[in-house]
Amino acid sequence: CVSASARQSRPVSPRARGRLQLMPQTKRKPLCVDLYGQLRALGELPTAVHTDARTLVTALAREASGRGRPITLSEDRLDAVDAALRA
């Protein structure tokens, strides 16, 4: 894990900020992903970005292992996941 002070911060785009404002803050769902044979609990995220966050984690795992086809998300969806993780 990387400490919050060690992470580079980038501003949240207005488009992602608008999407986050539309998300009900009470609807959150735990994100658990099977990575390298172990179930990892990655925290709770708004349901509106839950699937995109799971897709992003899967894409990063595939890229790190060099296996599977590349997965991409549009820039506004990546920004929404980023904003949700920072909230």
Distance bins in CASP14 RR format, pairs under 12 A and 6 or more apart:
PFRMAT RR
TARGET T0000
AUTHOR 0000-0000-0000
RMODE 2
METHOD distances of the structure
MODEL  1
1 7 0 0 0 0 0 1 0 0 0 0 0
1 40 0 0 0 0 0 1 0 0 0 0 0
1 42 0 0 0 0 0 1 0 0 0 0 0
2 8 0 0 0 0 1 0 0 0 0 0 0
4 85 0 0 0 0 0 1 0 0 0 0 0
4 86 0 0 0 0 1 0 0 0 0 0 0
7 82 0 0 0 0 0 1 0 0 0 0 0
7 85 0 0 0 0 1 0 0 0 0 0 0
7 86 0 0 0 0 1 0 0 0 0 0 0
8 82 0 0 0 0 0 1 0 0 0 0 0
8 86 0 0 0 0 0 1 0 0 0 0 0
9 82 0 0 0 0 1 0 0 0 0 0 0
9 83 0 0 0 0 0 1 0 0 0 0 0
9 85 0 0 0 0 0 1 0 0 0 0 0
9 86 1 0 0 1 0 0 0 0 0 0 0
10 16 0 0 0 0 0 1 0 0 0 0 0
10 78 0 0 0 0 0 1 0 0 0 0 0
10 79 0 0 0 0 1 0 0 0 0 0 0
10 82 1 0 0 1 0 0 0 0 0 0 0
10 83 0 0 0 0 0 1 0 0 0 0 0
10 85 0 0 0 0 0 1 0 0 0 0 0
10 86 0 0 0 0 1 0 0 0 0 0 0
11 17 0 0 0 0 1 0 0 0 0 0 0
11 79 0 0 0 0 1 0 0 0 0 0 0
11 82 0 0 0 0 0 1 0 0 0 0 0
11 83 0 0 0 0 1 0 0 0 0 0 0
11 86 0 0 0 0 0 1 0 0 0 0 0
12 18 0 0 0 0 1 0 0 0 0 0 0
12 19 0 0 0 0 1 0 0 0 0 0 0
12 20 1 0 0 1 0 0 0 0 0 0 0
12 21 0 0 0 0 0 1 0 0 0 0 0
12 76 0 0 0 0 0 1 0 0 0 0 0
12 78 0 0 0 0 0 1 0 0 0 0 0
12 79 1 0 0 1 0 0 0 0 0 0 0
12 80 0 0 0 0 1 0 0 0 0 0 0
12 81 0 0 0 0 0 1 0 0 0 0 0
12 82 1 0 0 1 0 0 0 0 0 0 0
12 83 1 0 1 0 0 0 0 0 0 0 0
12 84 0 0 0 0 1 0 0 0 0 0 0
12 85 0 0 0 0 0 1 0 0 0 0 0
12 86 1 0 0 1 0 0 0 0 0 0 0
12 87 0 0 0 0 1 0 0 0 0 0 0
13 19 0 0 0 0 1 0 0 0 0 0 0
13 20 0 0 0 0 0 1 0 0 0 0 0
13 74 0 0 0 0 0 1 0 0 0 0 0
13 75 1 0 0 1 0 0 0 0 0 0 0
13 76 1 0 0 1 0 0 0 0 0 0 0
13 77 0 0 0 0 0 1 0 0 0 0 0
13 78 0 0 0 0 1 0 0 0 0 0 0
13 79 1 0 1 0 0 0 0 0 0 0 0
13 80 0 0 0 0 1 0 0 0 0 0 0
13 81 0 0 0 0 0 1 0 0 0 0 0
13 82 0 0 0 0 1 0 0 0 0 0 0
13 83 0 0 0 0 1 0 0 0 0 0 0
14 20 0 0 0 0 0 1 0 0 0 0 0
14 21 0 0 0 0 0 1 0 0 0 0 0
14 76 0 0 0 0 0 1 0 0 0 0 0
14 79 0 0 0 0 1 0 0 0 0 0 0
14 80 0 0 0 0 0 1 0 0 0 0 0
14 83 0 0 0 0 0 1 0 0 0 0 0
15 21 0 0 0 0 0 1 0 0 0 0 0
15 22 0 0 0 0 0 1 0 0 0 0 0
15 74 0 0 0 0 0 1 0 0 0 0 0
15 75 0 0 0 0 1 0 0 0 0 0 0
15 76 1 0 1 0 0 0 0 0 0 0 0
15 77 0 0 0 0 1 0 0 0 0 0 0
15 78 0 0 0 0 0 1 0 0 0 0 0
15 79 1 0 0 1 0 0 0 0 0 0 0
15 80 0 0 0 0 1 0 0 0 0 0 0
15 82 0 0 0 0 0 1 0 0 0 0 0
15 83 0 0 0 0 1 0 0 0 0 0 0
16 22 0 0 0 0 0 1 0 0 0 0 0
16 23 0 0 0 0 0 1 0 0 0 0 0
16 48 0 0 0 0 0 1 0 0 0 0 0
16 49 0 0 0 0 1 0 0 0 0 0 0
16 52 0 0 0 0 0 1 0 0 0 0 0
16 73 0 0 0 0 0 1 0 0 0 0 0
16 74 0 0 0 0 0 1 0 0 0 0 0
16 75 0 0 0 0 1 0 0 0 0 0 0
16 76 1 0 0 1 0 0 0 0 0 0 0
16 77 0 0 0 0 1 0 0 0 0 0 0
16 78 0 0 0 0 1 0 0 0 0 0 0
16 79 1 1 0 0 0 0 0 0 0 0 0
16 80 1 0 1 0 0 0 0 0 0 0 0
16 81 0 0 0 0 1 0 0 0 0 0 0
16 82 1 0 0 1 0 0 0 0 0 0 0
16 83 1 0 1 0 0 0 0 0 0 0 0
16 84 0 0 0 0 1 0 0 0 0 0 0
16 85 0 0 0 0 0 1 0 0 0 0 0
16 86 0 0 0 0 1 0 0 0 0 0 0
16 87 0 0 0 0 0 1 0 0 0 0 0
17 23 0 0 0 0 0 1 0 0 0 0 0
17 76 0 0 0 0 0 1 0 0 0 0 0
17 79 0 0 0 0 1 0 0 0 0 0 0
17 80 0 0 0 0 1 0 0 0 0 0 0
17 82 0 0 0 0 0 1 0 0 0 0 0
17 83 1 0 0 1 0 0 0 0 0 0 0
17 84 0 0 0 0 0 1 0 0 0 0 0
17 86 0 0 0 0 0 1 0 0 0 0 0
17 87 0 0 0 0 0 1 0 0 0 0 0
18 48 0 0 0 0 0 1 0 0 0 0 0
18 76 0 0 0 0 1 0 0 0 0 0 0
18 79 0 0 0 0 1 0 0 0 0 0 0
18 80 0 0 0 0 1 0 0 0 0 0 0
18 83 0 0 0 0 1 0 0 0 0 0 0
18 84 0 0 0 0 0 1 0 0 0 0 0
19 46 0 0 0 0 1 0 0 0 0 0 0
19 48 1 0 0 1 0 0 0 0 0 0 0
19 49 0 0 0 0 1 0 0 0 0 0 0
19 52 0 0 0 0 0 1 0 0 0 0 0
19 74 0 0 0 0 0 1 0 0 0 0 0
19 75 0 0 0 0 0 1 0 0 0 0 0
19 76 1 0 0 1 0 0 0 0 0 0 0
19 77 0 0 0 0 1 0 0 0 0 0 0
19 78 0 0 0 0 0 1 0 0 0 0 0
19 79 1 0 0 1 0 0 0 0 0 0 0
19 80 1 0 1 0 0 0 0 0 0 0 0
19 81 0 0 0 0 0 1 0 0 0 0 0
19 82 0 0 0 0 0 1 0 0 0 0 0
19 83 1 0 0 1 0 0 0 0 0 0 0
19 84 0 0 0 0 1 0 0 0 0 0 0
19 87 0 0 0 0 0 1 0 0 0 0 0
20 45 0 0 0 0 0 1 0 0 0 0 0
20 46 1 0 0 1 0 0 0 0 0 0 0
20 48 0 0 0 0 1 0 0 0 0 0 0
20 49 0 0 0 0 1 0 0 0 0 0 0
20 76 0 0 0 0 0 1 0 0 0 0 0
20 77 0 0 0 0 0 1 0 0 0 0 0
20 79 0 0 0 0 1 0 0 0 0 0 0
20 80 1 0 0 1 0 0 0 0 0 0 0
20 81 0 0 0 0 1 0 0 0 0 0 0
20 82 0 0 0 0 1 0 0 0 0 0 0
20 83 1 0 1 0 0 0 0 0 0 0 0
20 84 1 0 0 1 0 0 0 0 0 0 0
20 85 0 0 0 0 0 1 0 0 0 0 0
20 86 0 0 0 0 1 0 0 0 0 0 0
20 87 1 0 0 1 0 0 0 0 0 0 0
21 46 0 0 0 0 0 1 0 0 0 0 0
21 48 0 0 0 0 0 1 0 0 0 0 0
21 80 0 0 0 0 0 1 0 0 0 0 0
21 83 0 0 0 0 1 0 0 0 0 0 0
21 84 0 0 0 0 0 1 0 0 0 0 0
21 87 0 0 0 0 0 1 0 0 0 0 0
22 46 0 0 0 0 1 0 0 0 0 0 0
22 47 0 0 0 0 0 1 0 0 0 0 0
22 48 1 0 0 1 0 0 0 0 0 0 0
22 49 0 0 0 0 0 1 0 0 0 0 0
22 80 0 0 0 0 1 0 0 0 0 0 0
22 83 0 0 0 0 0 1 0 0 0 0 0
22 84 0 0 0 0 0 1 0 0 0 0 0
23 29 0 0 0 0 0 1 0 0 0 0 0
23 45 0 0 0 0 1 0 0 0 0 0 0
23 46 1 0 1 0 0 0 0 0 0 0 0
23 47 1 0 0 1 0 0 0 0 0 0 0
23 48 1 0 1 0 0 0 0 0 0 0 0
23 49 1 0 0 1 0 0 0 0 0 0 0
23 50 0 0 0 0 0 1 0 0 0 0 0
23 52 0 0 0 0 0 1 0 0 0 0 0
23 80 0 0 0 0 1 0 0 0 0 0 0
23 81 0 0 0 0 0 1 0 0 0 0 0
23 83 0 0 0 0 1 0 0 0 0 0 0
23 84 1 0 0 1 0 0 0 0 0 0 0
23 87 0 0 0 0 1 0 0 0 0 0 0
24 46 1 0 0 1 0 0 0 0 0 0 0
24 47 0 0 0 0 1 0 0 0 0 0 0
24 48 0 0 0 0 1 0 0 0 0 0 0
25 44 0 0 0 0 0 1 0 0 0 0 0
25 45 0 0 0 0 0 1 0 0 0 0 0
25 46 1 0 0 1 0 0 0 0 0 0 0
25 47 0 0 0 0 0 1 0 0 0 0 0
25 48 0 0 0 0 0 1 0 0 0 0 0
25 84 0 0 0 0 0 1 0 0 0 0 0
25 87 0 0 0 0 1 0 0 0 0 0 0
26 44 0 0 0 0 0 1 0 0 0 0 0
26 46 0 0 0 0 1 0 0 0 0 0 0
26 47 0 0 0 0 1 0 0 0 0 0 0
27 44 0 0 0 0 0 1 0 0 0 0 0
27 45 0 0 0 0 1 0 0 0 0 0 0
27 46 1 0 0 1 0 0 0 0 0 0 0
27 47 1 0 1 0 0 0 0 0 0 0 0
27 48 1 0 0 1 0 0 0 0 0 0 0
27 49 0 0 0 0 0 1 0 0 0 0 0
27 50 0 0 0 0 1 0 0 0 0 0 0
27 84 0 0 0 0 0 1 0 0 0 0 0
28 43 0 0 0 0 1 0 0 0 0 0 0
28 44 1 0 1 0 0 0 0 0 0 0 0
28 45 1 0 0 1 0 0 0 0 0 0 0
28 46 1 0 1 0 0 0 0 0 0 0 0
28 47 1 0 0 1 0 0 0 0 0 0 0
28 48 0 0 0 0 0 1 0 0 0 0 0
28 49 0 0 0 0 0 1 0 0 0 0 0
28 50 0 0 0 0 1 0 0 0 0 0 0
28 53 0 0 0 0 0 1 0 0 0 0 0
28 84 0 0 0 0 1 0 0 0 0 0 0
28 87 0 0 0 0 0 1 0 0 0 0 0
29 41 0 0 0 0 0 1 0 0 0 0 0
29 42 0 0 0 0 0 1 0 0 0 0 0
29 43 0 0 0 0 1 0 0 0 0 0 0
29 44 1 0 0 1 0 0 0 0 0 0 0
29 45 1 0 0 1 0 0 0 0 0 0 0
29 46 1 0 0 1 0 0 0 0 0 0 0
29 47 1 0 1 0 0 0 0 0 0 0 0
29 48 0 0 0 0 1 0 0 0 0 0 0
29 49 0 0 0 0 1 0 0 0 0 0 0
29 50 1 0 1 0 0 0 0 0 0 0 0
29 51 0 0 0 0 1 0 0 0 0 0 0
29 53 0 0 0 0 1 0 0 0 0 0 0
29 54 0 0 0 0 0 1 0 0 0 0 0
29 84 0 0 0 0 0 1 0 0 0 0 0
30 39 0 0 0 0 0 1 0 0 0 0 0
30 40 0 0 0 0 0 1 0 0 0 0 0
30 41 1 0 0 1 0 0 0 0 0 0 0
30 42 0 0 0 0 1 0 0 0 0 0 0
30 43 1 0 1 0 0 0 0 0 0 0 0
30 44 1 0 1 0 0 0 0 0 0 0 0
30 45 0 0 0 0 1 0 0 0 0 0 0
30 46 0 0 0 0 0 1 0 0 0 0 0
30 47 0 0 0 0 0 1 0 0 0 0 0
30 50 0 0 0 0 1 0 0 0 0 0 0
30 53 0 0 0 0 0 1 0 0 0 0 0
30 54 0 0 0 0 0 1 0 0 0 0 0
31 39 0 0 0 0 0 1 0 0 0 0 0
31 40 0 0 0 0 1 0 0 0 0 0 0
31 41 1 0 0 1 0 0 0 0 0 0 0
31 42 1 0 1 0 0 0 0 0 0 0 0
31 43 1 0 1 0 0 0 0 0 0 0 0
31 44 1 0 0 1 0 0 0 0 0 0 0
31 45 1 0 1 0 0 0 0 0 0 0 0
31 46 0 0 0 0 0 1 0 0 0 0 0
31 47 0 0 0 0 0 1 0 0 0 0 0
31 49 0 0 0 0 1 0 0 0 0 0 0
31 50 1 0 0 1 0 0 0 0 0 0 0
31 51 0 0 0 0 1 0 0 0 0 0 0
31 52 0 0 0 0 0 1 0 0 0 0 0
31 53 1 0 1 0 0 0 0 0 0 0 0
31 54 1 0 0 1 0 0 0 0 0 0 0
31 55 0 0 0 0 0 1 0 0 0 0 0
31 56 0 0 0 0 0 1 0 0 0 0 0
31 57 1 0 0 1 0 0 0 0 0 0 0
31 58 0 0 0 0 0 1 0 0 0 0 0
31 81 0 0 0 0 0 1 0 0 0 0 0
31 84 0 0 0 0 0 1 0 0 0 0 0
31 85 0 0 0 0 0 1 0 0 0 0 0
32 38 0 0 0 0 0 1 0 0 0 0 0
32 39 1 0 1 0 0 0 0 0 0 0 0
32 40 1 0 0 1 0 0 0 0 0 0 0
32 41 1 0 1 0 0 0 0 0 0 0 0
32 42 1 0 0 1 0 0 0 0 0 0 0
32 43 0 0 0 0 1 0 0 0 0 0 0
32 44 0 0 0 0 0 1 0 0 0 0 0
32 45 0 0 0 0 0 1 0 0 0 0 0
32 50 0 0 0 0 0 1 0 0 0 0 0
32 53 0 0 0 0 0 1 0 0 0 0 0
32 54 0 0 0 0 1 0 0 0 0 0 0
32 57 0 0 0 0 0 1 0 0 0 0 0
33 39 1 0 0 1 0 0 0 0 0 0 0
33 40 1 0 1 0 0 0 0 0 0 0 0
33 41 0 0 0 0 1 0 0 0 0 0 0
33 42 1 0 0 1 0 0 0 0 0 0 0
33 43 0 0 0 0 0 1 0 0 0 0 0
33 45 0 0 0 0 0 1 0 0 0 0 0
33 50 0 0 0 0 0 1 0 0 0 0 0
33 51 0 0 0 0 0 1 0 0 0 0 0
33 53 0 0 0 0 1 0 0 0 0 0 0
33 54 1 0 0 1 0 0 0 0 0 0 0
33 55 0 0 0 0 0 1 0 0 0 0 0
33 56 0 0 0 0 0 1 0 0 0 0 0
33 57 1 0 1 0 0 0 0 0 0 0 0
33 58 1 0 0 1 0 0 0 0 0 0 0
33 59 0 0 0 0 0 1 0 0 0 0 0
33 60 0 0 0 0 0 1 0 0 0 0 0
33 61 0 0 0 0 1 0 0 0 0 0 0
34 40 1 0 0 1 0 0 0 0 0 0 0
34 41 0 0 0 0 0 1 0 0 0 0 0
34 42 0 0 0 0 0 1 0 0 0 0 0
34 54 0 0 0 0 0 1 0 0 0 0 0
34 57 0 0 0 0 0 1 0 0 0 0 0
34 58 0 0 0 0 1 0 0 0 0 0 0
34 61 0 0 0 0 1 0 0 0 0 0 0
35 41 0 0 0 0 0 1 0 0 0 0 0
35 42 0 0 0 0 1 0 0 0 0 0 0
35 54 0 0 0 0 0 1 0 0 0 0 0
35 57 1 0 0 1 0 0 0 0 0 0 0
35 58 0 0 0 0 1 0 0 0 0 0 0
35 60 0 0 0 0 1 0 0 0 0 0 0
35 61 1 0 1 0 0 0 0 0 0 0 0
35 62 0 0 0 0 0 1 0 0 0 0 0
35 64 0 0 0 0 1 0 0 0 0 0 0
35 65 0 0 0 0 0 1 0 0 0 0 0
36 57 0 0 0 0 0 1 0 0 0 0 0
36 61 1 0 0 1 0 0 0 0 0 0 0
36 62 0 0 0 0 0 1 0 0 0 0 0
36 64 0 0 0 0 1 0 0 0 0 0 0
36 65 0 0 0 0 1 0 0 0 0 0 0
36 67 0 0 0 0 0 1 0 0 0 0 0
37 61 0 0 0 0 0 1 0 0 0 0 0
37 65 0 0 0 0 0 1 0 0 0 0 0
38 61 0 0 0 0 0 1 0 0 0 0 0
40 54 0 0 0 0 0 1 0 0 0 0 0
40 57 0 0 0 0 1 0 0 0 0 0 0
40 58 0 0 0 0 0 1 0 0 0 0 0
40 61 0 0 0 0 0 1 0 0 0 0 0
41 57 0 0 0 0 0 1 0 0 0 0 0
42 50 0 0 0 0 0 1 0 0 0 0 0
42 53 1 0 0 1 0 0 0 0 0 0 0
42 54 0 0 0 0 1 0 0 0 0 0 0
42 56 0 0 0 0 0 1 0 0 0 0 0
42 57 1 0 0 1 0 0 0 0 0 0 0
42 58 0 0 0 0 0 1 0 0 0 0 0
42 60 0 0 0 0 0 1 0 0 0 0 0
42 61 0 0 0 0 0 1 0 0 0 0 0
42 81 0 0 0 0 0 1 0 0 0 0 0
42 84 0 0 0 0 0 1 0 0 0 0 0
42 85 0 0 0 0 1 0 0 0 0 0 0
43 50 0 0 0 0 0 1 0 0 0 0 0
43 53 0 0 0 0 1 0 0 0 0 0 0
43 54 0 0 0 0 0 1 0 0 0 0 0
43 57 0 0 0 0 0 1 0 0 0 0 0
43 84 0 0 0 0 0 1 0 0 0 0 0
43 85 0 0 0 0 1 0 0 0 0 0 0
44 50 0 0 0 0 1 0 0 0 0 0 0
44 53 0 0 0 0 0 1 0 0 0 0 0
44 84 0 0 0 0 1 0 0 0 0 0 0
44 85 0 0 0 0 0 1 0 0 0 0 0
44 87 0 0 0 0 0 1 0 0 0 0 0
45 51 0 0 0 0 1 0 0 0 0 0 0
45 52 0 0 0 0 1 0 0 0 0 0 0
45 53 1 0 1 0 0 0 0 0 0 0 0
45 54 0 0 0 0 1 0 0 0 0 0 0
45 56 0 0 0 0 0 1 0 0 0 0 0
45 57 0 0 0 0 0 1 0 0 0 0 0
45 80 0 0 0 0 0 1 0 0 0 0 0
45 81 0 0 0 0 1 0 0 0 0 0 0
45 82 0 0 0 0 0 1 0 0 0 0 0
45 83 0 0 0 0 0 1 0 0 0 0 0
45 84 1 0 1 0 0 0 0 0 0 0 0
45 85 1 0 0 1 0 0 0 0 0 0 0
45 86 0 0 0 0 0 1 0 0 0 0 0
45 87 0 0 0 0 1 0 0 0 0 0 0
46 52 0 0 0 0 0 1 0 0 0 0 0
46 53 0 0 0 0 1 0 0 0 0 0 0
46 80 0 0 0 0 1 0 0 0 0 0 0
46 81 0 0 0 0 1 0 0 0 0 0 0
46 83 0 0 0 0 1 0 0 0 0 0 0
46 84 1 0 1 0 0 0 0 0 0 0 0
46 85 0 0 0 0 0 1 0 0 0 0 0
46 87 0 0 0 0 1 0 0 0 0 0 0
47 53 0 0 0 0 0 1 0 0 0 0 0
47 54 0 0 0 0 0 1 0 0 0 0 0
47 84 0 0 0 0 0 1 0 0 0 0 0
48 77 0 0 0 0 0 1 0 0 0 0 0
48 80 1 0 0 1 0 0 0 0 0 0 0
48 81 0 0 0 0 1 0 0 0 0 0 0
48 83 0 0 0 0 0 1 0 0 0 0 0
48 84 1 0 0 1 0 0 0 0 0 0 0
48 87 0 0 0 0 0 1 0 0 0 0 0
49 55 0 0 0 0 1 0 0 0 0 0 0
49 56 0 0 0 0 1 0 0 0 0 0 0
49 57 0 0 0 0 0 1 0 0 0 0 0
49 73 0 0 0 0 0 1 0 0 0 0 0
49 76 0 0 0 0 0 1 0 0 0 0 0
49 77 1 0 0 1 0 0 0 0 0 0 0
49 78 0 0 0 0 1 0 0 0 0 0 0
49 79 0 0 0 0 0 1 0 0 0 0 0
49 80 1 0 1 0 0 0 0 0 0 0 0
49 81 1 0 1 0 0 0 0 0 0 0 0
49 82 0 0 0 0 1 0 0 0 0 0 0
49 83 0 0 0 0 1 0 0 0 0 0 0
49 84 1 0 1 0 0 0 0 0 0 0 0
49 85 0 0 0 0 1 0 0 0 0 0 0
49 86 0 0 0 0 0 1 0 0 0 0 0
49 87 0 0 0 0 0 1 0 0 0 0 0
50 56 0 0 0 0 0 1 0 0 0 0 0
50 57 0 0 0 0 0 1 0 0 0 0 0
50 77 0 0 0 0 0 1 0 0 0 0 0
50 80 0 0 0 0 0 1 0 0 0 0 0
50 81 0 0 0 0 1 0 0 0 0 0 0
50 84 0 0 0 0 1 0 0 0 0 0 0
50 85 0 0 0 0 0 1 0 0 0 0 0
51 57 0 0 0 0 0 1 0 0 0 0 0
51 58 0 0 0 0 0 1 0 0 0 0 0
51 71 0 0 0 0 0 1 0 0 0 0 0
51 73 0 0 0 0 0 1 0 0 0 0 0
51 77 0 0 0 0 1 0 0 0 0 0 0
51 80 0 0 0 0 0 1 0 0 0 0 0
51 81 0 0 0 0 1 0 0 0 0 0 0
51 84 0 0 0 0 0 1 0 0 0 0 0
52 58 0 0 0 0 0 1 0 0 0 0 0
52 59 0 0 0 0 0 1 0 0 0 0 0
52 71 0 0 0 0 0 1 0 0 0 0 0
52 72 0 0 0 0 0 1 0 0 0 0 0
52 73 1 0 1 0 0 0 0 0 0 0 0
52 74 0 0 0 0 1 0 0 0 0 0 0
52 75 0 0 0 0 0 1 0 0 0 0 0
52 76 0 0 0 0 0 1 0 0 0 0 0
52 77 1 0 1 0 0 0 0 0 0 0 0
52 78 1 0 0 1 0 0 0 0 0 0 0
52 79 0 0 0 0 0 1 0 0 0 0 0
52 80 1 0 0 1 0 0 0 0 0 0 0
52 81 1 0 1 0 0 0 0 0 0 0 0
52 82 0 0 0 0 0 1 0 0 0 0 0
52 83 0 0 0 0 0 1 0 0 0 0 0
52 84 0 0 0 0 1 0 0 0 0 0 0
52 85 0 0 0 0 0 1 0 0 0 0 0
53 59 0 0 0 0 0 1 0 0 0 0 0
53 60 0 0 0 0 0 1 0 0 0 0 0
53 73 0 0 0 0 1 0 0 0 0 0 0
53 77 0 0 0 0 1 0 0 0 0 0 0
53 78 0 0 0 0 0 1 0 0 0 0 0
53 80 0 0 0 0 1 0 0 0 0 0 0
53 81 1 0 1 0 0 0 0 0 0 0 0
53 82 0 0 0 0 1 0 0 0 0 0 0
53 83 0 0 0 0 0 1 0 0 0 0 0
53 84 1 0 0 1 0 0 0 0 0 0 0
53 85 1 0 0 1 0 0 0 0 0 0 0
54 60 0 0 0 0 0 1 0 0 0 0 0
54 61 0 0 0 0 0 1 0 0 0 0 0
54 71 0 0 0 0 0 1 0 0 0 0 0
54 73 0 0 0 0 0 1 0 0 0 0 0
54 81 0 0 0 0 1 0 0 0 0 0 0
55 61 0 0 0 0 0 1 0 0 0 0 0
55 62 0 0 0 0 0 1 0 0 0 0 0
55 70 0 0 0 0 0 1 0 0 0 0 0
55 71 1 0 0 1 0 0 0 0 0 0 0
55 72 0 0 0 0 1 0 0 0 0 0 0
55 73 1 0 0 1 0 0 0 0 0 0 0
55 74 0 0 0 0 0 1 0 0 0 0 0
55 77 0 0 0 0 1 0 0 0 0 0 0
55 78 0 0 0 0 1 0 0 0 0 0 0
55 80 0 0 0 0 0 1 0 0 0 0 0
55 81 0 0 0 0 1 0 0 0 0 0 0
56 62 0 0 0 0 0 1 0 0 0 0 0
56 63 0 0 0 0 0 1 0 0 0 0 0
56 71 0 0 0 0 1 0 0 0 0 0 0
56 72 0 0 0 0 1 0 0 0 0 0 0
56 73 1 0 0 1 0 0 0 0 0 0 0
56 74 0 0 0 0 0 1 0 0 0 0 0
56 77 0 0 0 0 1 0 0 0 0 0 0
56 78 1 0 0 1 0 0 0 0 0 0 0
56 79 0 0 0 0 0 1 0 0 0 0 0
56 80 0 0 0 0 0 1 0 0 0 0 0
56 81 1 0 1 0 0 0 0 0 0 0 0
56 82 0 0 0 0 1 0 0 0 0 0 0
56 84 0 0 0 0 0 1 0 0 0 0 0
56 85 0 0 0 0 1 0 0 0 0 0 0
57 63 0 0 0 0 0 1 0 0 0 0 0
57 64 0 0 0 0 0 1 0 0 0 0 0
57 71 0 0 0 0 0 1 0 0 0 0 0
57 73 0 0 0 0 0 1 0 0 0 0 0
57 81 0 0 0 0 1 0 0 0 0 0 0
57 85 0 0 0 0 0 1 0 0 0 0 0
58 64 0 0 0 0 0 1 0 0 0 0 0
58 65 0 0 0 0 0 1 0 0 0 0 0
58 67 0 0 0 0 0 1 0 0 0 0 0
58 68 0 0 0 0 1 0 0 0 0 0 0
58 69 0 0 0 0 0 1 0 0 0 0 0
58 70 0 0 0 0 0 1 0 0 0 0 0
58 71 1 0 0 1 0 0 0 0 0 0 0
58 72 0 0 0 0 0 1 0 0 0 0 0
58 73 0 0 0 0 0 1 0 0 0 0 0
59 65 0 0 0 0 0 1 0 0 0 0 0
59 66 0 0 0 0 0 1 0 0 0 0 0
59 67 0 0 0 0 0 1 0 0 0 0 0
59 68 0 0 0 0 1 0 0 0 0 0 0
59 69 0 0 0 0 1 0 0 0 0 0 0
59 70 1 0 0 1 0 0 0 0 0 0 0
59 71 1 1 0 0 0 0 0 0 0 0 0
59 72 1 0 0 1 0 0 0 0 0 0 0
59 73 1 0 0 1 0 0 0 0 0 0 0
59 77 0 0 0 0 0 1 0 0 0 0 0
59 78 0 0 0 0 0 1 0 0 0 0 0
59 81 0 0 0 0 0 1 0 0 0 0 0
60 66 0 0 0 0 0 1 0 0 0 0 0
60 70 0 0 0 0 0 1 0 0 0 0 0
60 71 0 0 0 0 1 0 0 0 0 0 0
60 72 0 0 0 0 0 1 0 0 0 0 0
60 73 0 0 0 0 0 1 0 0 0 0 0
60 78 0 0 0 0 0 1 0 0 0 0 0
60 81 0 0 0 0 0 1 0 0 0 0 0
61 67 0 0 0 0 1 0 0 0 0 0 0
61 68 0 0 0 0 1 0 0 0 0 0 0
61 70 0 0 0 0 0 1 0 0 0 0 0
61 71 0 0 0 0 1 0 0 0 0 0 0
62 68 1 0 1 0 0 0 0 0 0 0 0
62 69 1 0 0 1 0 0 0 0 0 0 0
62 70 1 0 0 1 0 0 0 0 0 0 0
62 71 1 0 0 1 0 0 0 0 0 0 0
62 72 0 0 0 0 0 1 0 0 0 0 0
63 69 0 0 0 0 0 1 0 0 0 0 0
63 70 1 0 0 1 0 0 0 0 0 0 0
63 71 0 0 0 0 1 0 0 0 0 0 0
63 72 0 0 0 0 0 1 0 0 0 0 0
71 77 0 0 0 0 0 1 0 0 0 0 0
71 78 0 0 0 0 0 1 0 0 0 0 0
72 78 0 0 0 0 1 0 0 0 0 0 0
73 79 0 0 0 0 1 0 0 0 0 0 0
73 80 0 0 0 0 1 0 0 0 0 0 0
73 81 1 0 0 1 0 0 0 0 0 0 0
73 82 0 0 0 0 0 1 0 0 0 0 0
74 80 0 0 0 0 1 0 0 0 0 0 0
74 81 0 0 0 0 0 1 0 0 0 0 0
75 81 0 0 0 0 0 1 0 0 0 0 0
75 82 0 0 0 0 0 1 0 0 0 0 0
76 82 0 0 0 0 0 1 0 0 0 0 0
76 83 0 0 0 0 0 1 0 0 0 0 0
77 83 0 0 0 0 0 1 0 0 0 0 0
77 84 0 0 0 0 0 1 0 0 0 0 0
78 84 0 0 0 0 0 1 0 0 0 0 0
78 85 0 0 0 0 0 1 0 0 0 0 0
79 85 0 0 0 0 0 1 0 0 0 0 0
79 86 0 0 0 0 0 1 0 0 0 0 0
80 86 0 0 0 0 0 1 0 0 0 0 0
80 87 0 0 0 0 0 1 0 0 0 0 0
81 87 0 0 0 0 0 1 0 0 0 0 0
END
